């Protein structure tokens, strides 16, 4: 899919997340953590492809390769991180201020989700799940753009997260991964006003 098509799909998913209550969102996050755990082998296999390619290319440092590499302990951390986000209080629907006018009219300022959030990040596969979970908890649709070195890992993680969404009947395109890892896609995201 093109970046533009993904943007359109993300925008179309907004009504579903706006209609979901906090219990549904939290339940979805728990299912996402379980799905990441269930898809562990696929995620680790995809990560091995990314790591091998980065090592062969020889253009990134050993520190960056370590950040790119996933293992069982790091997958456990990804699952725990998603569960931690589920346990946080919902930031959506909080009354931030309230004023009662002399005529009795009550005016409230209530927090809502931002809408669609685009997140561009380097080749750290765990950021894929962290960014998606935090955006989701905040009542927003995520557009994730990973660095090219972690793309296979990001695809596998997003596939698992989307399986969690399906478990509670929510649309998959609440969490999106940009398929184009070129600078052009980053520019398209940064200039996607109205999406």
KEPA-273773 format. One record per atom (N, C-alpha, C): residue number from 1; atom name; y, z negated, x. Coordinates in nm, 3 decimals, padded with zeros to 5 digits, always signed. Each point is the difference from the previous one (the first is absolute). Layout:
KEPA-273773
   num   atome         v         w         u
   NUM      CA         Y         Z         X
...
END
This chain:
KEPA-273773
   num   atome         v         w         u
     1       N   -00.119   +00.000   +00.084
     1      CA   +00.119   +00.000   -00.084
     1       C   +00.124   +00.000   +00.088
     2       N   +00.102   +00.065   -00.049
     2      CA   +00.126   -00.001   +00.073
     2       C   +00.069   -00.135   -00.020
     3       N   +00.094   -00.028   +00.087
     3      CA   +00.077   -00.124   -00.014
     3       C   +00.072   -00.002   -00.134
     4       N   +00.054   +00.112   -00.041
     4      CA   +00.071   +00.008   -00.128
     4       C   -00.094   -00.031   -00.116
     5       N   -00.120   +00.053   +00.001
     5      CA   -00.097   -00.028   -00.106
     5       C   -00.037   -00.149   -00.004
     6       N   -00.012   -00.060   +00.116
     6      CA   -00.031   -00.144   +00.006
     6       C   +00.117   -00.081   -00.055
     7       N   +00.121   +00.042   +00.033
     7      CA   +00.120   -00.067   -00.055
     7       C   +00.000   +00.006   -00.152
     8       N   -00.032   +00.116   -00.055
     8      CA   -00.003   +00.015   -00.146
     8       C   -00.107   -00.091   -00.062
     9       N   -00.117   -00.007   +00.062
     9      CA   -00.107   -00.086   -00.050
     9       C   +00.036   -00.148   +00.006
    10       N   +00.068   -00.038   +00.107
    10      CA   +00.043   -00.139   +00.014
    10       C   +00.100   -00.036   -00.109
    11       N   +00.094   +00.088   -00.022
    11      CA   +00.101   -00.023   -00.104
    11       C   -00.065   -00.011   -00.138
    12       N   -00.102   +00.083   -00.023
    12      CA   -00.070   -00.001   -00.129
    12       C   -00.079   -00.129   -00.022
    13       N   -00.032   -00.071   +00.107
    13      CA   -00.078   -00.124   -00.011
    13       C   +00.086   -00.121   -00.036
    14       N   +00.131   +00.014   +00.009
    14      CA   +00.089   -00.115   -00.028
    14       C   -00.024   -00.068   -00.135
    15       N   -00.015   +00.074   -00.110
    15      CA   -00.022   -00.070   -00.127
    15       C   -00.122   -00.092   +00.000
    16       N   -00.105   +00.039   +00.073
    16      CA   -00.122   -00.083   +00.003
    16       C   +00.024   -00.133   +00.069
    17       N   +00.073   +00.002   +00.111
    17      CA   +00.024   -00.128   +00.070
    17       C   +00.105   -00.082   -00.074
    18       N   +00.095   +00.067   -00.065
    18      CA   +00.100   -00.073   -00.078
    18       C   -00.062   -00.071   -00.120
    19       N   -00.107   +00.058   -00.054
    19      CA   -00.065   -00.057   -00.118
    19       C   -00.102   -00.109   +00.035
    20       N   -00.042   -00.006   +00.125
    20      CA   -00.104   -00.095   +00.041
    20       C   +00.059   -00.141   +00.014
    21       N   -00.074   -00.099   -00.049
    21      CA   +00.044   -00.138   +00.018
    21       C   -00.045   -00.053   +00.136
    22       N   +00.052   -00.115   +00.039
    22      CA   -00.030   -00.053   +00.133
    22       C   -00.147   -00.034   +00.018
    23       N   -00.069   -00.041   -00.106
    23      CA   -00.144   -00.029   +00.013
    23       C   -00.078   +00.127   +00.032
    24       N   +00.037   +00.110   -00.062
    24      CA   -00.067   +00.128   +00.028
    24       C   +00.025   +00.042   +00.144
    25       N   +00.124   -00.014   +00.045
    25      CA   +00.033   +00.037   +00.138
    25       C   -00.078   -00.086   +00.099
    26       N   -00.006   -00.131   -00.027
    26      CA   -00.074   -00.089   +00.090
    26       C   -00.149   +00.030   +00.000
    27       N   -00.054   +00.030   -00.118
    27      CA   -00.142   +00.034   -00.009
    27       C   -00.027   +00.131   +00.077
    28       N   +00.090   +00.095   -00.012
    28      CA   -00.014   +00.125   +00.074
    28       C   +00.002   -00.024   +00.150
    29       N   +00.087   -00.089   +00.045
    29      CA   +00.005   -00.032   +00.143
    29       C   -00.132   -00.061   +00.049
    30       N   -00.058   -00.088   -00.080
    30      CA   -00.129   -00.059   +00.037
    30       C   -00.106   +00.109   +00.008
    31       N   +00.000   +00.091   -00.097
    31      CA   -00.096   +00.112   +00.003
    31       C   +00.026   +00.091   +00.119
    32       N   +00.126   +00.018   +00.037
    32      CA   +00.032   +00.080   +00.119
    32       C   -00.060   -00.062   +00.125
    33       N   +00.014   -00.133   +00.013
    33      CA   -00.059   -00.069   +00.116
    33       C   -00.151   +00.017   +00.001
    34       N   -00.062   -00.013   -00.117
    34      CA   -00.145   +00.018   -00.009
    34       C   -00.040   +00.144   +00.033
    35       N   +00.080   +00.096   -00.042
    35      CA   -00.030   +00.140   +00.028
    35       C   +00.014   +00.032   +00.149
    36       N   +00.100   -00.058   +00.066
    36      CA   +00.012   +00.020   +00.145
    36       C   -00.124   -00.056   +00.068
    37       N   -00.044   -00.118   -00.043
    37      CA   -00.121   -00.058   +00.058
    37       C   -00.121   +00.090   -00.027
    38       N   -00.011   +00.051   -00.121
    38      CA   -00.114   +00.086   -00.037
    38       C   +00.003   +00.134   +00.074
    39       N   +00.119   +00.048   +00.034
    39      CA   +00.014   +00.128   +00.072
    39       C   +00.015   -00.020   +00.151
    40       N   -00.035   -00.117   +00.047
    40      CA   +00.015   -00.036   +00.142
    40       C   -00.059   +00.106   +00.093
    41       N   -00.121   +00.043   -00.026
    41      CA   -00.066   +00.096   +00.090
    41       C   +00.077   +00.131   +00.007
    42       N   +00.049   +00.048   -00.114
    42      CA   +00.079   +00.124   -00.003
    42       C   +00.131   -00.016   +00.077
    43       N   +00.064   -00.116   -00.018
    43      CA   +00.127   -00.026   +00.067
    43       C   -00.021   -00.007   +00.151
    44       N   -00.105   -00.070   +00.043
    44      CA   -00.027   -00.011   +00.143
    44       C   -00.038   +00.134   +00.061
    45       N   -00.074   +00.083   -00.074
    45      CA   -00.036   +00.134   +00.050
    45       C   +00.124   +00.086   +00.015
    46       N   +00.090   -00.004   -00.098
    46      CA   +00.125   +00.076   +00.007
    46       C   +00.086   -00.049   +00.115
    47       N   +00.002   -00.130   +00.019
    47      CA   +00.078   -00.058   +00.109
    47       C   -00.057   +00.039   +00.136
    48       N   -00.131   +00.009   +00.009
    48      CA   -00.062   +00.043   +00.126
    48       C   +00.045   +00.142   +00.035
    49       N   +00.011   +00.087   -00.100
    49      CA   +00.050   +00.136   +00.024
    49       C   +00.144   -00.003   +00.053
    50       N   +00.083   -00.082   -00.063
    50      CA   +00.139   -00.012   +00.044
    50       C   +00.010   -00.054   +00.142
    51       N   -00.076   -00.104   +00.028
    51      CA   +00.005   -00.064   +00.131
    51       C   -00.049   +00.095   +00.109
    52       N   -00.112   +00.068   -00.026
    52      CA   -00.054   +00.096   +00.098
    52       C   +00.100   +00.112   +00.027
    53       N   +00.061   +00.053   -00.104
    53      CA   +00.098   +00.107   +00.017
    53       C   +00.120   -00.047   +00.081
    54       N   +00.047   -00.121   -00.027
    54      CA   +00.115   -00.054   +00.073
    54       C   -00.034   -00.022   +00.147
    55       N   -00.121   -00.048   +00.025
    55      CA   -00.041   -00.022   +00.140
    55       C   -00.015   +00.133   +00.074
    56       N   -00.055   +00.101   -00.066
    56      CA   -00.016   +00.133   +00.063
    56       C   +00.135   +00.063   +00.029
    57       N   +00.092   -00.015   -00.096
    57      CA   +00.132   +00.060   +00.017
    57       C   +00.073   -00.062   +00.118
    58       N   -00.017   -00.132   +00.017
    58      CA   +00.058   -00.070   +00.114
    58       C   +00.150   -00.014   -00.002
    59       N   +00.063   +00.018   -00.115
    59      CA   +00.145   -00.007   -00.007
    59       C   +00.053   -00.135   -00.047
    60       N   -00.088   -00.086   -00.052
    60      CA   +00.048   -00.132   -00.045
    60       C   -00.060   -00.108   +00.090
    61       N   +00.074   -00.107   +00.011
    61      CA   -00.038   -00.108   +00.092
    61       C   -00.123   -00.076   -00.049
    62       N   -00.056   -00.077   +00.089
    62      CA   -00.116   -00.084   -00.035
    62       C   +00.038   -00.101   -00.108
    63       N   +00.124   -00.048   +00.004
    63      CA   +00.046   -00.095   -00.101
    63       C   +00.002   +00.066   -00.138
    64       N   +00.048   +00.123   -00.006
    64      CA   +00.003   +00.072   -00.128
    64       C   -00.141   +00.032   -00.049
    65       N   -00.089   +00.031   +00.092
    65      CA   -00.139   +00.026   -00.039
    65       C   -00.062   -00.127   -00.056
    66       N   +00.033   -00.114   +00.059
    66      CA   -00.051   -00.127   -00.052
    66       C   +00.054   -00.024   -00.141
    67       N   +00.125   +00.031   -00.025
    67      CA   +00.058   -00.015   -00.134
    67       C   -00.065   +00.094   -00.100
    68       N   -00.043   +00.114   +00.048
    68      CA   -00.065   +00.101   -00.083
    68       C   -00.143   -00.040   -00.037
    69       N   -00.066   -00.070   +00.089
    69      CA   -00.144   -00.030   -00.016
    69       C   -00.025   -00.106   -00.107
    70       N   -00.097   +00.029   -00.085
    70      CA   -00.047   -00.097   -00.099
    70       C   -00.140   -00.045   +00.037
    71       N   -00.033   -00.124   -00.036
    71      CA   -00.135   -00.052   +00.013
    71       C   -00.025   -00.089   -00.120
    72       N   -00.117   -00.061   -00.007
    72      CA   -00.032   -00.084   -00.116
    72       C   +00.099   -00.114   -00.019
    73       N   +00.043   -00.061   +00.110
    73      CA   +00.095   -00.110   -00.010
    73       C   +00.134   +00.048   -00.059
    74       N   +00.045   +00.115   +00.043
    74      CA   +00.126   +00.053   -00.052
    74       C   -00.013   +00.043   -00.145
    75       N   -00.115   +00.054   -00.038
    75      CA   -00.022   +00.034   -00.142
    75       C   -00.001   -00.128   -00.084
    76       N   -00.061   -00.106   +00.054
    76      CA   +00.004   -00.129   -00.071
    76       C   +00.145   -00.045   -00.018
    77       N   +00.083   +00.023   +00.102
    77      CA   +00.141   -00.035   -00.009
    77       C   +00.074   +00.083   -00.103
    78       N   -00.035   +00.128   -00.010
    78      CA   +00.061   +00.088   -00.102
    78       C   -00.033   -00.054   -00.139
    79       N   -00.127   -00.033   -00.022
    79      CA   -00.043   -00.053   -00.131
    79       C   +00.070   -00.132   -00.031
    80       N   +00.007   -00.088   +00.100
    80      CA   +00.066   -00.129   -00.020
    80       C   +00.149   +00.020   -00.030
    81       N   +00.063   +00.096   +00.068
    81      CA   +00.142   +00.028   -00.023
    81       C   +00.027   +00.045   -00.143
    82       N   -00.087   +00.084   -00.051
    82      CA   +00.017   +00.047   -00.139
    82       C   -00.018   -00.117   -00.097
    83       N   -00.100   -00.084   +00.026
    83      CA   -00.021   -00.117   -00.087
    83       C   +00.119   -00.096   +00.008
    84       N   +00.058   -00.014   +00.118
    84      CA   +00.119   -00.086   +00.016
    84       C   +00.117   +00.053   -00.083
    85       N   +00.016   +00.132   -00.003
    85      CA   +00.107   +00.060   -00.080
    85       C   -00.026   -00.027   -00.149
    86       N   -00.126   +00.010   -00.042
    86      CA   -00.034   -00.027   -00.140
    86       C   +00.035   -00.142   -00.039
    87       N   -00.012   -00.093   +00.094
    87      CA   +00.027   -00.141   -00.029
    87       C   +00.149   -00.034   -00.004
    88       N   +00.084   +00.090   +00.047
    88      CA   +00.145   -00.025   -00.002
    88       C   +00.052   +00.003   -00.144
    89       N   +00.106   -00.075   -00.028
    89      CA   +00.060   +00.011   -00.134
    89       C   +00.060   +00.139   -00.018
    90       N   -00.004   +00.048   -00.120
    90      CA   +00.054   +00.133   -00.029
    90       C   +00.152   +00.000   +00.013
    91       N   +00.055   +00.097   +00.074
    91      CA   +00.146   +00.009   +00.007
    91       C   +00.060   +00.073   -00.120
    92       N   -00.084   +00.060   -00.082
    92      CA   +00.045   +00.080   -00.113
    92       C   +00.012   -00.087   -00.126
    93       N   +00.107   +00.019   -00.073
    93      CA   +00.019   -00.072   -00.125
    93       C   +00.066   -00.135   +00.014
    94       N   +00.044   -00.036   +00.119
    94      CA   +00.068   -00.129   +00.020
    94       C   +00.144   +00.010   -00.050
    95       N   +00.043   -00.104   -00.068
    95      CA   +00.139   -00.007   -00.044
    95       C   +00.083   -00.046   +00.120
    96       N   +00.086   +00.088   +00.047
    96      CA   +00.080   -00.029   +00.119
    96       C   +00.130   -00.071   -00.036
    97       N   +00.052   +00.032   -00.116
    97      CA   +00.120   -00.069   -00.049
    97       C   +00.007   +00.018   -00.151
    98       N   +00.072   -00.090   -00.063
    98      CA   +00.014   +00.006   -00.145
    98       C   +00.136   -00.052   -00.038
    99       N   +00.065   +00.071   -00.092
    99      CA   +00.132   -00.039   -00.048
    99       C   -00.003   +00.008   -00.153
   100       N   +00.051   -00.104   -00.065
   100      CA   +00.015   +00.003   -00.145
   100       C   +00.148   +00.020   -00.029
   101       N   +00.030   +00.110   -00.065
   101      CA   +00.138   +00.034   -00.032
   101       C   +00.049   -00.088   -00.115
   102       N   +00.131   -00.015   -00.017
   102      CA   +00.054   -00.082   -00.108
   102       C   -00.048   +00.040   -00.139
   103       N   -00.033   +00.129   -00.017
   103      CA   -00.048   +00.044   -00.132
   103       C   -00.150   -00.024   -00.019
   104       N   -00.065   -00.066   +00.098
   104      CA   -00.142   -00.032   -00.009
   104       C   -00.092   +00.103   +00.064
   105       N   +00.054   +00.112   +00.045
   105      CA   -00.080   +00.103   +00.064
   105       C   -00.049   -00.050   +00.136
   106       N   -00.130   +00.008   +00.023
   106      CA   -00.058   -00.042   +00.128
   106       C   -00.022   +00.123   +00.085
   107       N   +00.051   -00.004   +00.123
   107      CA   -00.016   +00.110   +00.095
   107       C   -00.083   -00.054   +00.117
   108       N   -00.111   +00.069   +00.027
   108      CA   -00.088   -00.042   +00.108
   108       C   -00.011   +00.112   +00.104
   109       N   -00.004   -00.042   +00.125
   109      CA   -00.029   +00.091   +00.110
   109       C   -00.145   -00.029   +00.039
   110       N   -00.088   +00.101   -00.020
   110      CA   -00.144   -00.018   +00.022
   110       C   -00.047   +00.096   +00.108
   111       N   -00.081   -00.049   +00.093
   111      CA   -00.050   +00.086   +00.108
   111       C   -00.103   +00.098   -00.054
   112       N   +00.006   +00.121   +00.053
   112      CA   -00.094   +00.107   -00.037
   112       C   -00.049   +00.067   +00.128
   113       N   -00.104   +00.079   -00.013
   113      CA   -00.048   +00.077   +00.115
   113       C   +00.104   +00.102   +00.043
   114       N   -00.002   +00.038   +00.126
   114      CA   +00.096   +00.097   +00.052
   114       C   -00.027   +00.138   -00.058
   115       N   -00.125   +00.033   -00.018
   115      CA   -00.038   +00.133   -00.049
   115       C   -00.101   +00.060   +00.095
   116       N   +00.040   +00.102   +00.073
   116      CA   -00.086   +00.063   +00.100
   116       C   +00.056   -00.036   +00.137
   117       N   -00.086   -00.056   +00.084
   117      CA   +00.041   -00.041   +00.134
   117       C   -00.073   +00.087   +00.102
   118       N   +00.075   +00.068   +00.085
   118      CA   -00.057   +00.078   +00.110
   118       C   +00.001   -00.086   +00.126
   119       N   -00.114   -00.004   +00.067
   119      CA   -00.013   -00.081   +00.121
   119       C   -00.057   +00.089   +00.110
   120       N   +00.076   +00.016   +00.107
   120      CA   -00.043   +00.079   +00.115
   120       C   -00.029   -00.100   +00.111
   121       N   -00.119   +00.009   +00.056
   121      CA   -00.039   -00.097   +00.102
   121       C   -00.084   +00.068   +00.108
   122       N   -00.011   -00.070   +00.112
   122      CA   -00.075   +00.053   +00.113
   122       C   -00.150   -00.014   -00.022
   123       N   -00.071   +00.026   +00.103
   123      CA   -00.146   +00.006   -00.006
   123       C   -00.066   -00.137   +00.004
   124       N   +00.025   -00.078   -00.105
   124      CA   -00.065   -00.129   -00.016
   124       C   -00.067   +00.000   -00.136
   125       N   -00.131   +00.021   -00.004
   125      CA   -00.069   +00.014   -00.129
   125       C   +00.018   -00.117   -00.095
   126       N   +00.012   -00.122   +00.052
   126      CA   +00.016   -00.115   -00.088
   126       C   +00.130   +00.003   -00.078
   127       N   +00.100   +00.071   +00.051
   127      CA   +00.127   +00.012   -00.072
   127       C   -00.019   +00.078   -00.130
   128       N   -00.097   +00.089   -00.003
   128      CA   -00.029   +00.076   -00.121
   128       C   -00.028   -00.095   -00.116
   129       N   -00.090   -00.094   +00.021
   129      CA   -00.034   -00.094   -00.108
   129       C   +00.111   -00.102   -00.023
   130       N   +00.064   -00.047   +00.107
   130      CA   +00.108   -00.098   -00.015
   130       C   +00.114   +00.057   -00.084
   131       N   +00.045   +00.120   +00.036
   131      CA   +00.113   +00.062   -00.070
   131       C   -00.036   +00.031   -00.145
   132       N   -00.121   +00.051   -00.021
   132      CA   -00.041   +00.033   -00.137
   132       C   -00.009   -00.125   -00.086
   133       N   -00.060   -00.106   +00.053
   133      CA   -00.017   -00.124   -00.077
   133       C   +00.134   -00.064   -00.033
   134       N   +00.090   -00.006   +00.097
   134      CA   +00.131   -00.062   -00.025
   134       C   +00.083   +00.081   -00.101
   135       N   -00.002   +00.132   +00.013
   135      CA   +00.072   +00.084   -00.096
   135       C   -00.057   -00.018   -00.140
   136       N   -00.133   -00.001   -00.009
   136      CA   -00.068   -00.014   -00.128
   136       C   +00.033   -00.134   -00.064
   137       N   -00.005   -00.107   +00.077
   137      CA   +00.031   -00.134   -00.051
   137       C   +00.144   -00.006   -00.052
   138       N   +00.088   +00.077   +00.064
   138      CA   +00.140   +00.003   -00.040
   138       C   +00.025   +00.099   -00.114
   139       N   -00.107   +00.047   -00.063
   139      CA   +00.014   +00.087   -00.116
   139       C   +00.050   +00.139   +00.033
   140       N   -00.035   +00.049   +00.118
   140      CA   +00.049   +00.130   +00.043
   140       C   -00.115   +00.090   +00.044
   141       N   +00.022   +00.129   -00.011
   141      CA   -00.095   +00.101   +00.046
   141       C   +00.028   +00.024   +00.148
   142       N   -00.105   +00.016   +00.081
   142      CA   +00.022   +00.021   +00.143
   142       C   -00.034   +00.143   +00.042
   143       N   +00.084   +00.051   +00.088
   143      CA   -00.021   +00.127   +00.069
   143       C   -00.013   -00.035   +00.147
   144       N   -00.118   +00.009   +00.054
   144      CA   -00.027   -00.041   +00.137
   144       C   -00.008   +00.122   +00.091
   145       N   +00.063   -00.009   +00.114
   145      CA   -00.009   +00.107   +00.099
   145       C   -00.034   -00.062   +00.134
   146       N   -00.124   +00.013   +00.035
   146      CA   -00.053   -00.055   +00.124
   146       C   +00.034   +00.091   +00.117
   147       N   -00.008   -00.056   +00.120
   147      CA   +00.006   +00.084   +00.118
   147       C   -00.124   +00.087   +00.007
   148       N   +00.010   +00.113   +00.067
   148      CA   -00.114   +00.093   +00.002
   148       C   -00.122   -00.059   +00.069
   149       N   +00.020   -00.091   +00.093
   149      CA   -00.114   -00.057   +00.072
   149       C   -00.089   -00.084   -00.091
   150       N   +00.054   -00.056   -00.106
   150      CA   -00.077   -00.087   -00.090
   150       C   -00.029   +00.065   -00.135
   151       N   +00.019   +00.131   -00.010
   151      CA   -00.010   +00.065   -00.129
   151       C   -00.138   -00.015   -00.065
   152       N   -00.107   +00.023   +00.075
   152      CA   -00.135   -00.012   -00.059
   152       C   -00.025   -00.142   -00.051
   153       N   +00.044   -00.099   +00.076
   153      CA   -00.014   -00.139   -00.042
   153       C   +00.078   -00.026   -00.128
   154       N   +00.123   +00.051   -00.005
   154      CA   +00.084   -00.019   -00.118
   154       C   -00.062   +00.064   -00.123
   155       N   -00.058   +00.119   +00.016
   155      CA   -00.066   +00.067   -00.112
   155       C   -00.113   -00.087   -00.054
   156       N   -00.082   -00.054   +00.089
   156      CA   -00.113   -00.084   -00.043
   156       C   +00.047   -00.128   -00.068
   157       N   +00.105   -00.061   +00.053
   157      CA   +00.052   -00.123   -00.059
   157       C   +00.060   +00.028   -00.138
   158       N   +00.079   +00.106   -00.012
   158      CA   +00.060   +00.034   -00.129
   158       C   -00.110   +00.033   -00.103
   159       N   -00.104   +00.067   +00.043
   159      CA   -00.112   +00.030   -00.090
   159       C   -00.058   -00.131   -00.057
   160       N   -00.017   -00.099   +00.087
   160      CA   -00.052   -00.130   -00.045
   160       C   +00.098   -00.069   -00.094
   161       N   +00.128   +00.000   +00.036
   161      CA   +00.101   -00.065   -00.085
   161       C   +00.004   +00.065   -00.138
   162       N   -00.010   +00.131   -00.003
   162      CA   +00.001   +00.071   -00.128
   162       C   -00.124   -00.033   -00.083
   163       N   -00.112   -00.024   +00.065
   163      CA   -00.121   -00.042   -00.073
   163       C   +00.026   -00.134   -00.069
   164       N   +00.074   -00.089   +00.066
   164      CA   +00.037   -00.127   -00.061
   164       C   +00.089   +00.020   -00.122
   165       N   +00.093   +00.094   +00.009
   165      CA   +00.087   +00.029   -00.115
   165       C   -00.081   +00.050   -00.118
   166       N   -00.093   +00.090   +00.027
   166      CA   -00.083   +00.056   -00.108
   166       C   -00.082   -00.110   -00.068
   167       N   -00.038   -00.103   +00.074
   167      CA   -00.080   -00.109   -00.057
   167       C   +00.070   -00.072   -00.114
   168       N   +00.132   +00.002   -00.001
   168      CA   +00.075   -00.066   -00.107
   168       C   +00.069   +00.102   -00.091
   169       N   -00.037   +00.127   +00.014
   169      CA   +00.054   +00.103   -00.088
   169       C   +00.140   +00.047   +00.033
   170       N   +00.045   -00.022   +00.121
   170      CA   +00.132   +00.046   +00.040
   170       C   -00.012   +00.135   +00.072
   171       N   +00.103   +00.084   -00.009
   171      CA   -00.008   +00.131   +00.065
   171       C   +00.001   -00.011   +00.153
   172       N   -00.076   +00.089   +00.061
   172      CA   -00.012   +00.001   +00.146
   172       C   +00.134   +00.026   +00.069
   173       N   +00.085   +00.080   -00.063
   173      CA   +00.123   +00.037   +00.070
   173       C   +00.108   -00.109   -00.004
   174       N   -00.042   -00.124   -00.024
   174      CA   +00.090   -00.113   +00.025
   174       C   +00.009   -00.025   +00.151
   175       N   -00.103   +00.047   +00.074
   175      CA   -00.001   -00.008   +00.146
   175       C   -00.026   +00.141   +00.051
   176       N   +00.092   +00.051   +00.080
   176      CA   -00.006   +00.139   +00.046
   176       C   +00.012   +00.008   +00.151
   177       N   -00.071   +00.096   +00.055
   177      CA   +00.008   +00.026   +00.144
   177       C   +00.050   +00.143   +00.020
   178       N   +00.107   +00.013   +00.075
   178      CA   +00.053   +00.133   +00.032
   178       C   -00.097   +00.066   +00.097
   179       N   -00.040   +00.122   -00.034
   179      CA   -00.101   +00.070   +00.078
   179       C   +00.057   +00.067   +00.124
   180       N   +00.127   +00.032   -00.003
   180      CA   +00.067   +00.068   +00.110
   180       C   +00.060   -00.106   +00.093
   181       N   -00.047   -00.005   +00.125
   181      CA   +00.052   -00.100   +00.093
   181       C   +00.105   +00.058   +00.095
   182       N   +00.057   +00.113   -00.037
   182      CA   +00.104   +00.061   +00.084
   182       C   +00.135   -00.068   -00.025
   183       N   +00.093   +00.031   +00.089
   183      CA   +00.137   -00.052   -00.019
   183       C   +00.062   +00.054   -00.128
   184       N   -00.040   +00.120   -00.038
   184      CA   +00.055   +00.061   -00.122
   184       C   -00.031   -00.086   -00.123
   185       N   -00.121   -00.056   -00.006
   185      CA   -00.033   -00.085   -00.115
   185       C   +00.080   -00.129   +00.002
   186       N   +00.025   -00.055   +00.118
   186      CA   +00.083   -00.120   +00.010
   186       C   +00.141   +00.031   -00.050
   187       N   +00.053   +00.114   +00.040
   187      CA   +00.133   +00.040   -00.047
   187       C   +00.001   +00.021   -00.151
   188       N   -00.106   +00.059   -00.052
   188      CA   -00.007   +00.023   -00.145
   188       C   -00.001   -00.133   -00.075
   189       N   -00.072   -00.098   +00.053
   189      CA   -00.001   -00.132   -00.064
   189       C   +00.136   -00.067   +00.005
   190       N   +00.065   +00.010   +00.115
   190      CA   +00.129   -00.067   +00.016
   190       C   +00.111   +00.064   -00.081
   191       N   -00.021   +00.121   -00.046
   191      CA   +00.102   +00.069   -00.079
   191       C   -00.045   +00.021   -00.144
   192       N   -00.103   -00.068   -00.044
   192      CA   -00.058   +00.018   -00.134
   192       C   +00.076   -00.083   -00.104
   193       N   +00.128   +00.021   -00.009
   193      CA   +00.083   -00.071   -00.096
   193       C   -00.045   +00.039   -00.141
   194       N   -00.015   -00.099   -00.085
   194      CA   -00.043   +00.026   -00.137
   194       C   -00.148   -00.017   -00.021
   195       N   -00.075   -00.016   +00.106
   195      CA   -00.144   -00.022   -00.012
   195       C   -00.035   -00.146   +00.024
END
